[in-house]
Amino acid sequence: MVTACGRICIHRKRINISTVLAGQRVGIKEVDEGIWIVSFMHYDLGHIDLEQKNPATPGQPVRPELLPMS
């Protein structure tokens, strides 16, 4: 459940979601090691990297790859 201040707690880590969803239940599902997807109703809100506490939208990479220097 999203707290009044707009956070969810996963494995003792606080992740900011949105105060708009305060009091609402959201779904969380691990899709890769340490990568979780947050959903509300039938909508995927984004991915979260628990190590970095890095939120990302569904089309955005959670762990951007490093590009080689030219």
N, C-alpha and C positions, 0 to 999 in steps of 0.2 A: 504494500500500500504506500502511496506517495504521502509524505508528511505535509503538514501545514506550510512548511517553508519550502516545499517543492523537491524534496530529496527522497531517494530510496537507499536502503542499506543492504549491501551484498558483502558477505564475508568480512564484516567489521569495517567496511569502507563505505563512506557516504558519497553518493553520486547525485549531483544536481540534475533534475529533470526539468520541472517547470511548476511554478505555483498555480498555473491554470489547472493542473491535474491533482491538486491537493485533495486528499481524501479518496481518490480513485484507486482502484486496483489495476496494476499493470502486470503484464506477463514478462517474465525473463527466462531466457533459454540459452544455454551454452552451445555455441555453434562451432567453436574451436577452442583450443586450450587457452583459457584466460580471456576469451572473447565472448561476450554475451550480447544477445539481441533483446531489445526492450520493445514490447508491443502493447498497444492499447486498442481494445476491441479487435478489429480485423486489420489494423494499420501497424506497420513496423515503424517505430519512432526513430530507431537508430541502433548502432552498435556501441559497446563500451569495452575498452581494454582495461581490465581491473588493475594491472600493474601500473599503468600510466594514469589511470582515471581519465582516460581520453575518450570523450564521446565523439561519435561521427554519424552523419546521416547515412541512410541506406545506400546511396550511390557513391559515397566517399570512402576511401580505404581507411581502415582503422590504424594499421601499421604501414605508413607509406614506405615504399622501398627506396633505398638510397641510390641515387644515380651516380654512375662513375664519372670522375672528373675528366674533362677532355684536355 
